[in-house]
Amino acid sequence: MTTKTKQKINEIAGKIKTMEIRGALDIAIAAASAMKEVALESPDSELISNLNSAGDKLKSARPTAVSLPNAVNYIIHLAKINKNNKIKLSSEIEKFIKNQENSLKKIAEFGSSMIENNDTILTHCNSDTVVEILKKAHDCGKKINVVCTETRPRKQGYITANALSKHGIPTTLIIDSAVHLIMKKLKVDKVIVGADTVCSDGDVINKIGTSQIALCAKEMNIQFIVATQSIKFSTESVSGTIVKIEERDTSEIAGADELPGVKIMNPAFDITDSGYVDVIVTEFGVIPPQAAYGLLKEKFGWKLNRDES
């Protein structure tokens, strides 16, 4: 790789790690675009080794966001079957990126159809996919109210609340620990969240606090909906590989001098058991969590067949 390309990879990896580039879809697109640059400037003899090197750097930036390794691995797969045809390779990578961008529109259509007029919906963290679903429902003339959690410690819920409010959707922001009370008080009809990873058994890895909301929803018989692109389905989970839960810097919670002698933990994600998930909305339609393995086999057969051989 040239020095310029190495710098580009380091820059993208840094932005993903610091969450300047955030959201699983944006992460996947950024990674794929960076890998394309590596592919196009690499001699044929160094193509795969350069992509592997760049891919390892990118994948280390956010270990829990499975869209990142999925995107990287798919670009390497495309390179292996098109290594002597850079024009075809470039076209296939652009097609992949375009499909990811179009997936939002498809999921918004499927997801918004599940929302009824006068629904009160609770969401957690910030998911472009969920935001698009809610905007689509609103644009279709459905009167909805949305409750957003702050999502400590980085307050991604502020991004969601701001986006929805600017779109004309009545929006309420609450602290994370008020979820159970507010779900009862405001008579929440549905919970819709995104996902960073969907495992082959339908378990969902999402922003820390998601599993507690799912427990509350189950206890109150409130539908719990996950909306996510298929690129967030984990092929590694088929073979039993456990997704690493990212531990972020404790400075996001408190400064080093604020709580001397106190151990601080800052896990960024948690796991919601498939038993608490009613449906998963993807660009291919609405599926029960138990159908996750089938979707993986259908859409990632190239990867699963290689791993199982």
QUIQUIFEN-V92193 format. One record per residue. N is the residue number from 0. RES is the residue in one small letter. SS is DSSP state (helix for helix, strand for strand, loop for the rest). PHI is phi in radians with two decimals (* if undefined). Layout:
N & RES & SS & PHI
N & RES & SS & PHI
This chain:
0 & m & loop & *
1 & t & loop & -1.29
2 & t & helix & -1.05
3 & k & helix & -1.08
4 & t & helix & -1.21
5 & k & helix & -1.05
6 & q & helix & -1.10
7 & k & helix & -1.10
8 & i & helix & -1.09
9 & n & helix & -1.09
10 & e & helix & -1.14
11 & i & helix & -1.14
12 & a & helix & -1.06
13 & g & helix & -1.12
14 & k & helix & -1.19
15 & i & helix & -1.20
16 & k & helix & -1.15
17 & t & loop & -1.51
18 & m & loop & 1.21
19 & e & loop & -1.19
20 & i & loop & -1.78
21 & r & loop & -2.39
22 & g & loop & 1.54
23 & a & helix & -1.02
24 & l & helix & -1.18
25 & d & helix & -1.10
26 & i & helix & -1.10
27 & a & helix & -1.09
28 & i & helix & -1.17
29 & a & helix & -1.09
30 & a & helix & -1.13
31 & a & helix & -1.10
32 & s & helix & -1.12
33 & a & helix & -1.17
34 & m & helix & -1.15
35 & k & helix & -1.07
36 & e & helix & -1.06
37 & v & helix & -1.07
38 & a & helix & -1.08
39 & l & helix & -1.28
40 & e & helix & -1.73
41 & s & loop & -1.59
42 & p & loop & -1.08
43 & d & helix & -0.92
44 & s & helix & -1.21
45 & e & helix & -1.96
46 & l & helix & -0.97
47 & i & helix & -1.21
48 & s & helix & -1.14
49 & n & helix & -1.17
50 & l & helix & -1.17
51 & n & helix & -1.08
52 & s & helix & -1.12
53 & a & helix & -1.14
54 & g & helix & -1.10
55 & d & helix & -1.07
56 & k & helix & -1.12
57 & l & helix & -1.17
58 & k & helix & -1.11
59 & s & loop & -1.28
60 & a & loop & -1.23
61 & r & loop & -2.46
62 & p & loop & -1.17
63 & t & loop & -1.62
64 & a & loop & -1.38
65 & v & helix & -1.20
66 & s & helix & -1.07
67 & l & helix & -1.17
68 & p & helix & -1.13
69 & n & helix & -1.08
70 & a & helix & -1.14
71 & v & helix & -1.06
72 & n & helix & -1.13
73 & y & helix & -1.22
74 & i & helix & -1.11
75 & i & helix & -1.12
76 & h & helix & -1.05
77 & l & helix & -1.08
78 & a & helix & -1.13
79 & k & helix & -1.16
80 & i & helix & -1.64
81 & n & loop & -2.25
82 & k & loop & -1.15
83 & n & loop & -1.79
84 & n & loop & -2.48
85 & k & helix & -1.14
86 & i & helix & -1.13
87 & k & helix & -1.14
88 & l & helix & -1.07
89 & s & helix & -1.06
90 & s & helix & -1.11
91 & e & helix & -1.18
92 & i & helix & -1.17
93 & e & helix & -1.10
94 & k & helix & -1.10
95 & f & helix & -1.05
96 & i & helix & -1.09
97 & k & helix & -1.10
98 & n & helix & -1.08
99 & q & helix & -1.15
100 & e & helix & -1.13
101 & n & helix & -1.24
102 & s & helix & -1.08
103 & l & helix & -1.05
104 & k & helix & -1.10
105 & k & helix & -1.14
106 & i & helix & -1.13
107 & a & helix & -1.06
108 & e & helix & -1.18
109 & f & helix & -1.14
110 & g & helix & -1.18
111 & s & helix & -1.15
112 & s & loop & -1.20
113 & m & loop & -1.52
114 & i & loop & -1.59
115 & e & loop & -1.83
116 & n & loop & -1.03
117 & n & loop & 1.29
118 & d & loop & -1.16
119 & t & strand & -1.85
120 & i & strand & -2.12
121 & l & strand & -1.84
122 & t & strand & -2.33
123 & h & loop & -2.22
124 & c & loop & 1.18
125 & n & loop & -2.27
126 & s & loop & -2.22
127 & d & helix & -1.02
128 & t & helix & -1.12
129 & v & helix & -1.15
130 & v & helix & -1.02
131 & e & helix & -1.17
132 & i & helix & -1.08
133 & l & helix & -1.19
134 & k & helix & -1.11
135 & k & helix & -1.09
136 & a & helix & -1.06
137 & h & helix & -1.09
138 & d & helix & -1.16
139 & c & loop & -1.42
140 & g & loop & 1.63
141 & k & loop & -1.41
142 & k & loop & -1.48
143 & i & loop & -2.29
144 & n & strand & -2.14
145 & v & strand & -2.13
146 & v & strand & -1.90
147 & c & strand & -1.97
148 & t & strand & -1.41
149 & e & loop & -1.05
150 & t & loop & 1.19
151 & r & loop & -1.20
152 & p & loop & -1.63
153 & r & loop & -1.65
154 & k & loop & 1.03
155 & q & helix & -1.13
156 & g & helix & -1.09
157 & y & helix & -1.09
158 & i & helix & -1.11
159 & t & helix & -1.10
160 & a & helix & -1.05
161 & n & helix & -1.14
162 & a & helix & -1.11
163 & l & helix & -1.24
164 & s & helix & -1.09
165 & k & helix & -1.12
166 & h & loop & -1.48
167 & g & loop & 1.60
168 & i & loop & -1.62
169 & p & strand & -1.00
170 & t & strand & -2.31
171 & t & strand & -2.15
172 & l & strand & -1.81
173 & i & strand & -2.27
174 & i & loop & -1.30
175 & d & helix & -0.99
176 & s & helix & -1.29
177 & a & helix & -1.64
178 & v & helix & -0.94
179 & h & helix & -1.07
180 & l & helix & -1.09
181 & i & helix & -1.20
182 & m & helix & -1.06
183 & k & helix & -1.35
184 & k & helix & -1.11
185 & l & loop & -1.68
186 & k & loop & 0.92
187 & v & loop & -1.08
188 & d & loop & -1.62
189 & k & strand & -2.56
190 & v & strand & -1.95
191 & i & strand & -2.22
192 & v & strand & -2.26
193 & g & loop & -1.53
194 & a & loop & -2.69
195 & d & loop & -1.68
196 & t & strand & -2.63
197 & v & strand & -2.06
198 & c & loop & -1.44
199 & s & loop & -1.12
200 & d & loop & -1.60
201 & g & loop & 1.61
202 & d & loop & -1.12
203 & v & strand & -2.11
204 & i & strand & -1.81
205 & n & strand & -2.56
206 & k & strand & -0.85
207 & i & loop & -0.90
208 & g & loop & 1.85
209 & t & helix & -1.09
210 & s & helix & -1.12
211 & q & helix & -1.19
212 & i & helix & -1.15
213 & a & helix & -1.10
214 & l & helix & -1.10
215 & c & helix & -1.09
216 & a & helix & -1.09
217 & k & helix & -1.12
218 & e & helix & -1.13
219 & m & loop & -1.78
220 & n & loop & 1.02
221 & i & loop & -1.80
222 & q & strand & -1.09
223 & f & strand & -1.95
224 & i & strand & -1.98
225 & v & strand & -1.89
226 & a & strand & -2.07
227 & t & loop & -2.82
228 & q & loop & -1.32
229 & s & helix & -1.13
230 & i & helix & -1.15
231 & k & helix & -1.61
232 & f & strand & -1.42
233 & s & loop & -1.57
234 & t & loop & -1.22
235 & e & helix & -1.12
236 & s & helix & -1.19
237 & v & helix & -1.07
238 & s & helix & -1.58
239 & g & loop & 1.59
240 & t & loop & -1.16
241 & i & loop & -1.54
242 & v & loop & -1.22
243 & k & loop & -1.29
244 & i & loop & -1.48
245 & e & loop & -1.18
246 & e & strand & -1.81
247 & r & loop & -1.63
248 & d & loop & -1.01
249 & t & helix & -1.19
250 & s & helix & -1.14
251 & e & helix & -1.16
252 & i & loop & -1.78
253 & a & loop & -2.74
254 & g & loop & -1.23
255 & a & loop & -1.06
256 & d & loop & -1.68
257 & e & loop & -1.32
258 & l & loop & -2.31
259 & p & loop & -1.04
260 & g & loop & 1.48
261 & v & loop & -1.73
262 & k & loop & -1.35
263 & i & loop & -2.03
264 & m & loop & -2.05
265 & n & loop & -2.40
266 & p & strand & -1.22
267 & a & loop & -1.54
268 & f & strand & -2.42
269 & d & strand & -2.45
270 & i & strand & -1.94
271 & t & strand & -1.77
272 & d & loop & -1.07
273 & s & helix & -1.01
274 & g & helix & -1.15
275 & y & helix & -1.76
276 & v & loop & -1.82
277 & d & loop & -1.42
278 & v & strand & -2.56
279 & i & strand & -2.09
280 & v & strand & -1.68
281 & t & strand & -2.14
282 & e & loop & -1.21
283 & f & loop & -1.75
284 & g & strand & 2.22
285 & v & strand & -1.76
286 & i & strand & -2.23
287 & p & loop & -1.29
288 & p & helix & -1.04
289 & q & helix & -1.18
290 & a & helix & -1.59
291 & a & helix & -1.06
292 & y & helix & -1.11
293 & g & helix & -1.08
294 & l & helix & -1.16
295 & l & helix & -1.04
296 & k & helix & -1.11
297 & e & helix & -1.27
298 & k & helix & -1.68
299 & f & loop & -2.16
300 & g & helix & -0.98
301 & w & helix & -1.01
302 & k & helix & -1.36
303 & l & helix & -1.16
304 & n & helix & -1.11
305 & r & helix & -1.19
306 & d & helix & -1.20
307 & e & helix & -1.52
308 & s & loop & -1.37
